Amino acid sequence: MGSPRETASAPASSSAPAPARATIQARFPGAALLGQRESPESGLQKQYSNLCMEKSQKINPFILHILQELDEEVKKGLEGGITLNIAGNNRLVPVERVTGQDFWILSRILKNCRYINGLDVGYNLISDVGAYYAAKLLQKQLYLTYLNLMFNDIGPEGGELIAKALHKNQTLKYLRMTGNKIENTGGMFFAAMLQINSSLEKLDLGDCDLGMQSVIAIATVLTRNQAIKAINLNRPILYGEQEESTVHVGRMLKENHCLVALHMCKHDMKNSGIQQLCDALYLNSSLRYLDVSCNKITHDGMVYVADVLKSNTTLEVIDLSFNRIENAGANYLSEALTSHNRSLKALSVVSNNIEGEGLVALSQSMKTNLTFSHIYIWGNKFDEATCVAYLHLIQMGRLKPDNTDVEPFVVDGHVYLAEVSNGLKKHYYWTSTYGECYDHSSNSVHSSSAMCKFVPSAISSCLPIQVSNDHFSVHSTPIDCSAFPFLPFPTKTLNILALLIVSYIHAWDFHLTVNLRVVSLFYLCSFMYSDLNFFPALETLARYCYPNMWMFTSWCFSKFFLKLNTVFNMVMI
């Protein structure tokens, strides 16, 4: 899906940026003409087509289509505040991803567009070549406030070019470099940039393979930087057990009173590290969002967090997902939220090995703390008391369905919780391709946590649909039906076929097409004809997995099987 990676040579080493520019200009002679002005009279689509013909560059149909849509919006009278979305992951059909050569042409036509203040080219293949033109665009385009370059195969040389372009840029407010392996070298250039730039407010360097040196340098610079409001330093490459990065970030928080959001996911942080951060938060009066997910924090670390919550009045969101706070840690948090804190609005304790006691305690704190409105608990150990407690919270209106990642349903008089695709990072790696972002009508195909709304995790983990960061794929791993003791089917084969059908409906929810293997369809048809228990068992499974839709699902199954049965009877005759 997407065009092959360009074989153009990357810019030269970071110590010699001038030859890098010469290398790219040699490959693209038009780079020297980047400052020339285009006529604004014609539409962007026409400008793009003409420029591609002039420079003998292949037209990218994806870019052409997006520019056509933009021209139509402009004709309707929309003049400003437009974010041009050419992300490679924002369509339900394969697109030809943007390469460095494509971005060269695109930058030429965008540099004088006054009505475009945002550009999203994430999940493409622009590499260091495209980073060169992105740097040029930042120097020429005086209206761009948002630039998303995430996951574009940009390396240290490209990171250097972009960071140096921001030395003089005074308009960009938000830059996303997520997933580009700029490494420690590129991180040091961004640290140097933060010493000079006074306009950038949000910087995302998550998953960029930053090293210890660059993380410490960025933390040190932020003690003086008064512009940055949000920083993402997720998943650096750290060595050692001393947690030096956490120590320096803690020192920064004591002196910085402008930072609002701090992301330190996957920092190998332990209880001593969270203690460093909590000690700093006693003196910090600006931080509202703290993300310490995917670390090694246990219930002992929650003692420090709970103590901070008793006195801190600014923290509004804490993400503790994928740690190991267990019941004891949940009880510490619950006591602080019940009796002391009235500022925290959202808490995520996803996958923390919490059992019923701790989860019920957190639900009780929501009843007394009216400020505490969002809680995310999926991935813990639910008992029936937990399920009932959160059912009551939702029924009484205290917990809104959109403010949690679970949805209760009842089967045979017992309450269960199913996962829904809500969460603190619901829209972090994807944007909806139709509908409003936070509306139920919008799709959630590219959400990293997008799982079927009605299928419990025990089922979804064994379905023939694999969920990765940004796509679904079909796998052929044999399904172990021993994981489904509730299935009432008389044979193992029927159990497998039932799961295949449920997975097919699961795919419908996300408007995808999952190709069931021919042999599966053959078995499905043959067993439908020969086994009288087939449809009743499927109806039971549908009622279990789709409590809000079982009547509709049963009706669809019955009509489908009736048609097939008729066809088989005709064939047999």
C-alpha positions as CSV (number, residue, x, y, z in Angstrom):
1,M,0.0,0.0,0.0
2,G,1.8,3.1,-0.9
3,S,4.6,3.8,-3.3
4,P,8.1,2.3,-3.0
5,R,10.6,4.2,-0.9
6,E,12.7,6.6,-2.9
7,T,16.2,5.6,-3.5
8,A,17.5,9.2,-3.3
9,S,20.5,9.7,-1.2
10,A,19.9,11.2,2.2
11,P,21.5,14.5,3.3
12,A,25.0,14.3,4.4
13,S,26.2,13.8,8.0
14,S,24.8,16.1,10.7
15,S,28.1,17.9,11.0
16,A,28.0,19.1,7.4
17,P,24.5,20.3,6.6
18,A,25.7,22.4,3.6
19,P,26.6,19.3,1.5
20,A,23.3,17.8,2.4
21,R,21.5,20.6,0.8
22,A,23.7,20.4,-2.2
23,T,23.0,16.6,-2.5
24,I,19.3,17.2,-2.6
25,Q,19.5,20.2,-4.9
26,A,21.5,18.1,-7.3
27,R,18.9,15.4,-7.3
28,F,16.0,18.0,-7.5
29,P,17.2,21.0,-9.5
30,G,13.9,22.7,-8.7
31,A,14.9,23.0,-5.0
32,A,16.9,26.1,-5.9
33,L,13.6,27.6,-7.1
34,L,11.7,27.0,-3.9
35,G,11.5,30.7,-3.2
36,Q,9.8,31.6,-6.4
37,R,6.1,32.6,-6.1
38,E,3.2,30.7,-7.7
39,S,0.2,32.4,-9.0
40,P,-2.6,32.2,-6.5
41,E,-5.3,32.7,-9.1
42,S,-5.6,29.0,-10.2
43,G,-6.6,26.3,-7.7
44,L,-4.1,24.2,-5.9
45,Q,-5.1,21.1,-7.9
46,K,-4.2,22.8,-11.1
47,Q,-1.0,24.3,-9.7
48,Y,0.0,20.8,-8.6
49,S,-0.7,19.2,-12.0
50,N,1.1,21.9,-13.9
51,L,4.2,21.8,-11.6
52,C,4.4,18.0,-11.8
53,M,4.4,18.3,-15.6
54,E,6.9,21.1,-15.6
55,K,9.3,19.1,-13.4
56,S,8.6,15.7,-15.0
57,Q,7.4,14.4,-11.7
58,K,4.8,11.6,-11.5
59,I,1.4,12.9,-10.2
60,N,0.3,11.4,-6.9
61,P,-3.4,10.7,-7.3
62,F,-3.9,10.9,-3.5
63,I,-2.5,14.4,-3.3
64,L,-4.4,15.4,-6.4
65,H,-7.7,14.2,-4.8
66,I,-7.1,16.0,-1.5
67,L,-6.2,19.3,-3.3
68,Q,-9.4,19.0,-5.4
69,E,-11.4,18.6,-2.2
70,L,-9.6,21.6,-0.7
71,D,-10.3,23.7,-3.8
72,E,-14.0,22.9,-3.6
73,E,-14.1,24.0,0.1
74,V,-12.3,27.2,-0.8
75,K,-14.9,28.0,-3.5
76,K,-17.6,27.6,-0.9
77,G,-16.1,30.6,1.0
78,L,-13.8,28.9,3.5
79,E,-10.8,31.2,3.6
80,G,-8.8,30.4,6.7
81,G,-8.0,27.9,9.4
82,I,-7.6,24.9,7.2
83,T,-5.6,21.9,8.1
84,L,-4.5,20.0,5.0
85,N,-4.8,16.3,5.8
86,I,-2.6,14.1,3.5
87,A,-1.8,11.5,6.2
88,G,-1.2,8.0,4.8
89,N,-3.4,6.3,7.3
90,N,-6.6,8.3,7.1
91,R,-8.4,6.3,4.4
92,L,-10.3,3.1,4.4
93,V,-8.8,2.2,1.0
94,P,-5.1,1.9,0.1
95,V,-3.5,5.2,-1.1
96,E,-0.3,6.1,-2.8
97,R,1.8,7.4,0.1
98,V,3.6,10.7,-0.2
99,T,7.4,10.4,-0.9
100,G,10.1,13.0,-0.6
101,Q,9.7,13.9,-4.3
102,D,6.0,14.4,-3.8
103,F,6.6,16.6,-0.8
104,W,9.0,18.7,-2.9
105,I,6.2,19.6,-5.3
106,L,3.7,20.0,-2.5
107,S,5.9,22.4,-0.6
108,R,6.2,24.6,-3.7
109,I,2.4,25.1,-4.0
110,L,1.8,25.5,-0.2
111,K,4.4,28.1,0.7
112,N,2.2,31.0,-0.3
113,C,-1.2,29.7,0.9
114,R,-2.5,32.1,3.5
115,Y,-5.6,30.0,4.3
116,I,-3.7,26.8,5.2
117,N,-2.4,26.9,8.8
118,G,-2.0,23.1,9.4
119,L,-0.4,20.3,7.4
120,D,-0.7,16.6,8.3
121,V,1.5,14.3,6.2
122,G,2.0,11.6,8.9
123,Y,2.4,7.9,8.0
124,N,4.0,8.6,4.6
125,L,7.5,8.0,3.1
126,I,9.0,11.5,2.9
127,S,12.2,10.4,4.6
128,D,15.2,12.9,5.0
129,V,14.6,14.1,1.5
130,G,11.2,15.3,2.4
131,A,12.5,16.7,5.7
132,Y,14.7,19.0,3.7
133,Y,11.7,20.5,2.0
134,A,9.7,20.6,5.2
135,A,12.5,22.7,6.7
136,K,12.4,25.0,3.7
137,L,8.6,25.2,4.0
138,L,9.0,26.2,7.7
139,Q,11.2,29.0,6.5
140,K,9.0,30.3,3.7
141,Q,5.4,29.6,5.0
142,L,4.6,32.3,7.5
143,Y,1.1,31.0,8.3
144,L,1.7,27.4,9.3
145,T,0.9,26.7,13.0
146,Y,0.6,22.9,12.9
147,L,2.9,20.3,11.2
148,N,2.5,16.5,11.6
149,L,5.4,14.5,10.3
150,M,4.9,11.4,12.4
151,F,6.2,8.0,11.1
152,N,7.9,9.2,8.0
153,D,11.3,7.5,8.1
154,I,13.0,10.7,9.0
155,G,16.4,10.1,10.5
156,P,19.0,12.2,12.4
157,E,19.9,14.3,9.4
158,G,16.3,15.2,8.7
159,G,15.7,15.9,12.3
160,E,18.7,18.3,12.3
161,L,17.3,20.2,9.3
162,I,13.9,20.6,10.8
163,A,15.2,21.6,14.2
164,K,17.5,24.3,12.6
165,A,14.6,25.6,10.5
166,L,12.8,26.3,13.8
167,H,15.5,28.6,15.0
168,K,14.0,31.4,13.0
169,N,10.4,30.2,12.6
170,Q,8.1,32.2,14.8
171,T,4.7,30.9,13.7
172,L,4.7,27.1,14.2
173,K,2.9,26.1,17.5
174,Y,2.7,22.3,17.3
175,L,5.2,19.9,15.8
176,R,4.7,16.1,15.8
177,M,7.8,14.0,15.0
178,T,6.5,10.8,16.6
179,G,8.1,7.6,15.3
180,N,10.9,9.2,13.3
181,K,14.1,7.7,14.5
182,I,16.1,10.9,14.9
183,E,18.0,9.2,17.7
184,N,20.2,10.9,20.3
185,T,21.8,13.1,17.6
186,G,18.6,14.6,16.3
187,G,17.3,15.0,19.9
188,M,20.3,17.2,20.8
189,F,19.5,19.5,17.9
190,F,15.9,19.8,19.1
191,A,17.3,20.6,22.6
192,A,19.4,23.4,21.1
193,M,16.3,24.6,19.2
194,L,14.3,24.9,22.4
195,Q,16.9,27.3,23.7
196,I,16.2,29.7,20.8
197,N,12.7,29.2,19.7
198,S,10.1,31.1,21.7
199,S,6.9,30.3,19.8
200,L,6.6,26.5,19.7
201,E,4.1,25.3,22.3
202,K,3.7,21.6,21.7
203,L,6.5,19.2,20.7
204,D,6.0,15.4,20.2
205,L,9.3,13.5,20.2
206,G,7.7,10.2,21.3
207,D,9.2,6.9,19.9
208,C,12.1,8.8,18.3
209,D,14.8,6.7,19.9
210,L,16.1,9.6,21.9
211,G,19.1,8.8,24.1
212,M,19.8,9.6,27.7
213,Q,21.9,12.6,26.7
214,S,19.2,14.2,24.6
215,V,16.4,13.6,27.2
216,I,18.5,15.2,29.9
217,A,19.4,18.1,27.6
218,I,15.7,18.7,26.7
219,A,14.7,18.6,30.4
220,T,17.5,21.0,31.3
221,V,16.5,23.5,28.5
222,L,12.9,23.3,29.7
223,T,13.8,24.8,33.0
224,R,14.2,28.1,31.2
225,N,11.9,27.7,28.2
226,Q,8.6,29.6,28.9
227,A,6.8,28.7,25.7
228,I,6.5,24.9,25.6
229,K,3.1,23.8,27.0
230,A,3.3,20.1,26.2
231,I,6.2,17.7,25.6
232,N,6.2,14.1,24.6
233,L,9.3,12.1,25.5
234,N,7.8,8.6,25.2
235,R,10.0,5.5,24.7
236,P,13.6,6.8,24.8
237,I,16.5,4.4,24.5
238,L,17.9,4.4,28.1
239,Y,20.6,2.4,29.7
240,G,21.3,2.0,33.4
241,E,19.2,1.6,36.5
242,Q,19.8,5.0,38.1
243,E,16.8,6.8,36.3
244,E,18.9,9.9,35.6
245,S,16.3,11.1,33.1
246,T,13.6,11.1,35.7
247,V,15.8,13.0,38.2
248,H,16.4,15.8,35.6
249,V,12.7,15.9,34.6
250,G,11.8,16.2,38.3
251,R,14.2,19.1,38.7
252,M,12.7,20.8,35.6
253,L,9.2,20.5,37.1
254,K,10.3,22.4,40.2
255,E,11.4,25.4,38.1
256,N,9.1,25.3,35.1
257,H,5.7,26.8,35.7
258,C,4.5,26.8,32.1
259,L,4.4,23.1,31.2
260,V,0.9,21.8,31.1
261,A,1.3,18.2,29.7
262,L,4.2,15.8,30.2
263,H,4.4,12.3,28.6
264,M,6.9,9.9,30.0
265,C,5.6,6.6,28.8
266,K,8.1,3.6,28.6
267,H,10.9,5.3,30.6
268,D,11.6,2.2,32.6
269,M,10.4,4.2,35.6
270,K,10.2,2.6,39.0
271,N,9.0,3.7,42.4
272,S,12.0,5.9,43.0
273,G,11.4,7.6,39.7
274,I,7.7,8.4,40.4
275,Q,8.9,9.7,43.8
276,Q,11.2,12.2,42.1
277,L,8.3,13.4,40.0
278,C,5.9,13.6,42.9
279,D,8.4,15.6,45.0
280,A,8.6,18.1,42.2
281,L,4.8,18.4,41.9
282,Y,4.5,19.8,45.4
283,L,6.2,22.9,44.0
284,N,4.7,22.8,40.5
285,S,1.6,24.8,39.9
286,S,1.0,24.4,36.1
287,L,1.1,20.7,35.2
288,R,-2.3,19.3,34.4
289,Y,-1.6,16.1,32.4
290,L,0.9,13.5,33.7
291,D,1.5,10.4,31.6
292,V,3.6,7.7,33.2
293,S,2.1,4.7,31.5
294,C,4.0,1.5,30.6
295,N,6.5,1.8,33.4
296,K,7.4,-0.4,36.4
297,I,5.5,1.5,39.1
298,T,3.9,-0.7,41.8
299,H,1.6,0.0,44.8
300,D,4.5,1.4,46.8
301,G,4.8,4.2,44.2
302,M,1.1,5.0,44.6
303,V,1.8,6.2,48.1
304,Y,3.7,9.2,46.7
305,V,1.0,9.8,44.0
306,A,-1.8,9.7,46.6
307,D,0.1,12.1,48.9
308,V,0.5,14.6,46.0
309,L,-3.2,14.4,45.2
310,K,-4.0,15.4,48.7
311,S,-2.4,18.8,48.3
312,N,-2.0,19.4,44.5
313,T,-4.8,21.4,43.0
314,T,-3.8,21.6,39.4
315,L,-3.4,18.0,38.1
316,E,-6.4,17.0,36.1
317,V,-5.4,13.9,34.2
318,I,-3.1,11.0,35.3
319,D,-2.3,8.0,33.1
320,L,-1.0,5.1,35.1
321,S,-1.9,2.5,32.4
322,F,0.2,-0.7,32.1
323,N,1.9,-0.5,35.5
324,R,1.3,-2.8,38.4
325,I,-0.4,-0.9,41.2
326,E,-2.7,-3.7,42.2
327,N,-5.4,-3.4,44.9
328,A,-3.2,-1.6,47.4
329,G,-2.3,1.1,44.9
330,A,-6.0,1.5,43.9
331,N,-7.0,1.9,47.5
332,Y,-4.4,4.6,48.1
333,L,-5.7,6.5,45.1
334,S,-9.3,6.0,46.1
335,E,-8.8,7.3,49.6
336,A,-7.1,10.5,48.3
337,L,-9.8,11.1,45.7
338,T,-12.6,10.4,48.1
339,S,-11.5,12.6,51.1
340,H,-9.0,15.2,49.8
341,N,-8.6,15.8,46.0
342,R,-11.2,17.8,44.1
343,S,-9.2,18.7,41.0
344,L,-8.5,15.4,39.2
345,K,-10.9,14.8,36.4
346,A,-9.5,11.7,34.6
347,L,-7.6,8.6,35.8
348,S,-6.5,5.6,33.7
349,V,-5.5,2.4,35.5
350,V,-5.7,0.1,32.5
351,S,-3.9,-3.2,32.9
352,N,-2.6,-2.8,36.5
353,N,-3.5,-6.2,37.9
354,I,-6.3,-4.6,40.0
355,E,-8.9,-6.9,41.3
356,G,-12.5,-6.4,42.5
357,E,-11.6,-4.7,45.8
358,G,-9.6,-1.9,44.2
359,L,-11.9,-1.4,41.3
360,V,-14.9,-1.1,43.5
361,A,-13.0,1.4,45.8
362,L,-12.3,3.6,42.8
363,S,-16.0,3.4,41.8
364,Q,-17.0,4.5,45.2
365,S,-14.7,7.5,45.0
366,M,-16.7,8.7,41.9
367,K,-19.9,8.8,44.0
368,T,-18.5,11.3,46.5
369,N,-16.0,13.2,44.2
370,L,-18.1,15.0,41.6
371,T,-15.1,16.4,39.8
372,F,-13.7,13.0,39.1
373,S,-15.6,12.2,35.8
374,H,-13.4,9.9,33.6
375,I,-12.0,6.5,34.6
376,Y,-10.5,3.8,32.4
377,I,-10.1,0.3,33.9
378,W,-10.0,-2.3,31.1
379,G,-7.4,-5.0,31.4
380,N,-7.8,-5.6,35.1
381,K,-9.5,-8.5,36.9
382,F,-13.3,-8.0,36.9
383,D,-15.5,-9.8,39.3
384,E,-19.3,-9.5,39.4
385,A,-19.2,-6.8,42.2
386,T,-17.0,-4.7,39.9
387,C,-19.3,-5.1,37.0
388,V,-22.4,-4.2,39.1
389,A,-20.6,-1.2,40.6
390,Y,-19.8,0.3,37.2
391,L,-23.2,-0.6,35.9
392,H,-24.8,1.5,38.7
393,L,-22.5,4.4,38.0
394,I,-23.5,4.5,34.4
395,Q,-27.2,3.9,35.1
396,M,-27.4,6.7,37.7
397,G,-25.7,9.1,35.3
398,R,-22.6,9.6,37.4
399,L,-20.3,8.0,34.8
400,K,-21.1,8.8,31.2
401,P,-20.5,6.0,28.6
402,D,-18.1,8.2,26.7
403,N,-16.0,8.8,29.8
404,T,-14.9,5.2,30.4
405,D,-13.6,2.2,28.4
406,V,-16.1,-0.4,29.5
407,E,-19.7,-1.0,28.8
408,P,-21.9,-3.3,31.0
409,F,-24.2,-5.9,29.6
410,V,-26.3,-8.7,31.2
411,V,-26.3,-12.3,30.2
412,D,-28.6,-14.8,32.1
413,G,-28.9,-12.4,35.0
414,H,-25.2,-11.8,35.4
415,V,-23.5,-8.5,34.7
416,Y,-20.3,-8.4,32.5
417,L,-18.1,-5.6,31.2
418,A,-17.1,-5.3,27.6
419,E,-14.4,-3.0,26.2
420,V,-15.2,0.1,24.2
421,S,-12.6,2.1,22.2
422,N,-12.5,5.1,24.5
423,G,-9.4,6.1,26.4
424,L,-7.0,8.9,27.0
425,K,-5.2,8.1,23.8
426,K,-8.3,7.4,21.7
427,H,-7.3,9.8,18.9
428,Y,-3.5,9.8,19.4
429,Y,-2.5,7.8,16.4
430,W,-5.5,8.3,14.1
431,T,-8.1,10.7,12.9
432,S,-11.7,9.8,11.9
433,T,-12.3,9.7,8.2
434,Y,-16.0,10.5,8.6
435,G,-18.1,11.9,11.3
436,E,-17.0,14.1,14.2
437,C,-14.0,12.9,16.1
438,Y,-15.8,12.4,19.4
439,D,-19.1,11.3,17.9
440,H,-20.3,7.7,17.8
441,S,-20.8,7.9,14.0
442,S,-17.0,8.3,13.5
443,N,-15.0,5.3,12.7
444,S,-12.2,4.1,14.9
445,V,-10.3,1.9,12.4
446,H,-6.9,3.3,13.2
447,S,-7.2,3.6,17.0
448,S,-4.4,1.6,18.7
449,S,-7.0,0.4,21.2
450,A,-9.8,-0.2,18.7
451,M,-11.5,-3.4,19.7
452,C,-15.0,-4.6,19.0
453,K,-17.4,-2.8,21.2
454,F,-19.4,-5.8,22.3
455,V,-16.9,-8.6,22.2
456,P,-15.1,-9.3,25.5
457,S,-11.3,-9.4,25.4
458,A,-11.2,-13.2,26.0
459,I,-13.0,-13.6,22.7
460,S,-11.4,-10.9,20.7
461,S,-7.9,-12.1,21.5
462,C,-8.6,-15.4,19.7
463,L,-10.5,-14.1,16.7
464,P,-8.9,-14.4,13.3
465,I,-8.4,-10.6,13.3
466,Q,-5.2,-9.2,14.7
467,V,-5.1,-5.6,15.9
468,S,-1.9,-3.6,15.6
469,N,-1.1,0.1,16.0
470,D,-2.8,1.2,12.9
471,H,-4.4,-1.6,11.0
472,F,-6.3,-4.9,11.2
473,S,-4.9,-8.0,9.6
474,V,-6.1,-11.6,9.2
475,H,-4.0,-14.4,10.6
476,S,-4.3,-18.2,10.2
477,T,-3.3,-19.3,13.7
478,P,-5.5,-22.2,14.9
479,I,-8.1,-21.1,17.3
480,D,-8.0,-22.8,20.7
481,C,-11.6,-23.3,21.6
482,S,-10.7,-24.4,25.2
483,A,-10.6,-20.7,26.0
484,F,-14.3,-20.5,25.4
485,P,-16.0,-22.8,28.0
486,F,-19.3,-21.0,27.6
487,L,-19.7,-22.0,23.9
488,P,-22.7,-24.5,23.7
489,F,-21.7,-26.0,20.4
490,P,-21.7,-29.8,20.0
491,T,-18.5,-30.0,18.0
492,K,-15.1,-28.1,18.0
493,T,-15.5,-27.4,14.3
494,L,-18.8,-25.6,14.9
495,N,-17.2,-23.5,17.6
496,I,-14.4,-22.5,15.2
497,L,-16.9,-21.6,12.5
498,A,-19.0,-19.6,14.9
499,L,-16.0,-17.6,15.9
500,L,-15.2,-16.9,12.3
501,I,-18.7,-15.6,11.7
502,V,-18.5,-13.4,14.8
503,S,-15.2,-12.0,13.7
504,Y,-16.8,-11.2,10.3
505,I,-19.5,-9.2,12.0
506,H,-16.7,-7.7,14.2
507,A,-15.1,-6.5,11.0
508,W,-18.4,-5.0,9.8
509,D,-18.5,-2.7,12.8
510,F,-15.3,-1.1,11.4
511,H,-16.4,-1.0,7.8
512,L,-13.7,-3.4,6.8
513,T,-13.7,-6.5,4.6
514,V,-12.2,-9.7,6.1
515,N,-11.7,-12.5,3.6
516,L,-12.8,-15.8,5.2
517,R,-10.8,-18.6,3.7
518,V,-12.6,-20.7,1.1
519,V,-12.3,-23.8,3.1
520,S,-14.0,-22.0,6.0
521,L,-16.9,-21.0,3.8
522,F,-17.2,-24.5,2.5
523,Y,-17.4,-26.0,6.0
524,L,-19.8,-23.2,7.0
525,C,-22.2,-24.1,4.2
526,S,-21.9,-27.9,4.6
527,F,-22.4,-27.8,8.4
528,M,-25.3,-25.4,8.1
529,Y,-27.0,-27.9,5.9
530,S,-26.2,-31.0,7.9
531,D,-26.3,-30.0,11.5
532,L,-29.6,-28.9,13.1
533,N,-27.9,-27.4,16.1
534,F,-25.9,-24.9,14.0
535,F,-28.3,-21.9,14.0
536,P,-29.5,-22.2,17.7
537,A,-25.9,-22.3,18.8
538,L,-25.0,-19.3,16.7
539,E,-27.9,-17.4,18.2
540,T,-26.7,-18.2,21.7
541,L,-23.3,-16.9,20.8
542,A,-24.7,-13.8,19.2
543,R,-26.7,-13.1,22.4
544,Y,-23.5,-13.5,24.5
545,C,-21.3,-11.2,22.3
546,Y,-23.9,-8.7,21.1
547,P,-26.4,-8.1,24.0
548,N,-27.7,-4.9,22.4
549,M,-28.0,-6.3,18.9
550,W,-28.9,-10.0,19.4
551,M,-32.4,-9.8,17.8
552,F,-31.0,-8.0,14.7
553,T,-28.1,-10.4,14.5
554,S,-30.4,-13.4,14.8
555,W,-32.7,-12.1,12.1
556,C,-29.7,-11.6,9.8
557,F,-28.5,-15.1,10.4
558,S,-31.9,-16.7,9.9
559,K,-32.4,-14.9,6.6
560,F,-28.9,-15.8,5.4
561,F,-29.2,-19.4,6.3
562,L,-32.6,-19.7,4.9
563,K,-31.3,-18.5,1.5
564,L,-28.4,-20.9,1.6
565,N,-30.6,-23.8,2.7
566,T,-32.8,-23.1,-0.3
567,V,-29.8,-23.1,-2.6
568,F,-28.5,-26.4,-1.2
569,N,-31.9,-28.0,-1.6
570,M,-32.0,-27.0,-5.2
571,V,-28.5,-28.4,-5.8
572,M,-29.3,-31.7,-4.0
573,I,-32.5,-32.2,-6.1
